[in-house]
Amino acid sequence: MVRGKVEMKRIENSTSRQVTFSKRRNGLTKKAYELSVLCDAEVAFIIFSHKGRLFEFASSNMQKIIERYRARARETTTVDKSTELEHYMENLKHETANMAKKIEILEVSKRKLMGQGLGSCSMDELEDIDGQLERTLKIIRARKTQLFNDEIERLNAKERLLLQQNASLREKCGLRPMLLESAPAYVPAPPPTPPAQPKERGNYSQSTKSWEVETELFIGFPQMRCL
């Protein structure tokens, strides 16, 4: 009678699951024993059931087999780490070489942008460099304009704040608000007119009248005329 293929999934029926567990465990123990005897191998296994019960098999001493497994696992881990480190160093070398090539290309491009080493450049390369410089200048000028505008806006805001503070202080001191109009330009006063010279005796009456009008007695500093 041919056995049907068993579907690999958890058996829902607890009785059937326990029966299958017992059969498969016994079969596994039998196969492990045959392997250890026929092939002179050290075989051990540990099984915990779904209820937590422990089942184990060892062809020799279980503790010695476990210690041997741990030692072997440490050696494998050390070898794996060494191999991993070698691969990591190789990757670092490749990355370093690639970075060196990129740096060399950037250095050549930088020298060409600075106007050096242009003797080997073709017309297309020179036009490309010219376009790059034009684009760079546009970006720099735009940034410069933006900084100027930002600085002007900052100074305007500072001026408005100072004017507000000044107005507040003048109000606290009981002073009139300061006019923001510009002060008139200073106009110098014209030079004083020299006194008239006395006329001849023939015109005595007119000179006497002139002296009576223009001559005044004044004691003190001369007064300044203001416009």
Contacts in CASP RR format, 6 or more apart in sequence:
PFRMAT RR
TARGET T0000
AUTHOR 0000-0000-0000
METHOD contacts of the structure
MODEL  1
MVRGKVEMKRIENSTSRQVTFSKRRNGLTKKAYELSVLCDAEVAFIIFSH
KGRLFEFASSNMQKIIERYRARARETTTVDKSTELEHYMENLKHETANMA
KKIEILEVSKRKLMGQGLGSCSMDELEDIDGQLERTLKIIRARKTQLFND
EIERLNAKERLLLQQNASLREKCGLRPMLLESAPAYVPAPPPTPPAQPKE
RGNYSQSTKSWEVETELFIGFPQMRCL
10 17 0 8 1.000
11 17 0 8 1.000
11 20 0 8 1.000
17 50 0 8 1.000
21 49 0 8 1.000
21 50 0 8 1.000
25 47 0 8 1.000
25 55 0 8 1.000
28 45 0 8 1.000
28 47 0 8 1.000
28 57 0 8 1.000
29 57 0 8 1.000
32 43 0 8 1.000
32 44 0 8 1.000
32 45 0 8 1.000
32 57 0 8 1.000
32 59 0 8 1.000
33 43 0 8 1.000
33 57 0 8 1.000
33 59 0 8 1.000
35 41 0 8 1.000
35 43 0 8 1.000
36 42 0 8 1.000
36 43 0 8 1.000
36 59 0 8 1.000
37 59 0 8 1.000
41 59 0 8 1.000
42 59 0 8 1.000
42 60 0 8 1.000
42 65 0 8 1.000
42 68 0 8 1.000
43 57 0 8 1.000
43 58 0 8 1.000
43 59 0 8 1.000
44 56 0 8 1.000
44 57 0 8 1.000
44 58 0 8 1.000
44 59 0 8 1.000
44 62 0 8 1.000
44 65 0 8 1.000
44 66 0 8 1.000
45 56 0 8 1.000
45 57 0 8 1.000
46 54 0 8 1.000
46 55 0 8 1.000
46 56 0 8 1.000
47 54 0 8 1.000
47 55 0 8 1.000
47 56 0 8 1.000
48 54 0 8 1.000
48 55 0 8 1.000
49 55 0 8 1.000
56 62 0 8 1.000
58 65 0 8 1.000
111 117 0 8 1.000
112 118 0 8 1.000
112 121 0 8 1.000
112 125 0 8 1.000
112 129 0 8 1.000
113 129 0 8 1.000
113 132 0 8 1.000
113 133 0 8 1.000
118 126 0 8 1.000
118 129 0 8 1.000
121 129 0 8 1.000
163 180 0 8 1.000
166 178 0 8 1.000
167 177 0 8 1.000
167 178 0 8 1.000
170 176 0 8 1.000
170 177 0 8 1.000
170 178 0 8 1.000
171 177 0 8 1.000
187 227 0 8 1.000
189 224 0 8 1.000
189 225 0 8 1.000
189 226 0 8 1.000
189 227 0 8 1.000
192 225 0 8 1.000
195 214 0 8 1.000
196 210 0 8 1.000
196 214 0 8 1.000
198 207 0 8 1.000
198 211 0 8 1.000
199 206 0 8 1.000
199 207 0 8 1.000
199 210 0 8 1.000
END
